[in-house]
């Protein structure tokens, strides 16, 4: 069980690295967008769609990491089943139609916690991008006071 928890911790750390790296690249891309273009509704919506698409791709990559590990380690019978289980677990949907073997159950919990944290980070990023559009639409260069 401790070995599985260590593996789960490593998978969590890898997922955080994937997500953080992806969001840093997203921030760099956003900085390159001209400020004037961000004030147009269609452009702002298109940027938000791309931000959403990119963050979902990051989440799917992390889900695939967990799924490949479950399949490789023999905790799930095949990759399709492992991917389905991982999507349901990472998103905390938790249908309950598939469960990990007894000594793997805590690993599934770590995947759920990782998914919650990474979804929260994505939500924060999405909110920050939208807030930037709001600030620019007011012609303000300062962030709103807390």
Secondary structure, DSSP 8 states (H G I E B T S, - for coil): -HHHHHHHHHHHHHHHHHHHHHHHHHHHHHHHS-TTGGGSHHHHHHHHHHHHHHHHHHHHHHHHHHHHHHHHHTSSSSHHHHHHHHHHHHTT----SS---GGGHHHHHHHHHHHHHHHHHHHHHHHHHHHHHHHHHTT--S----
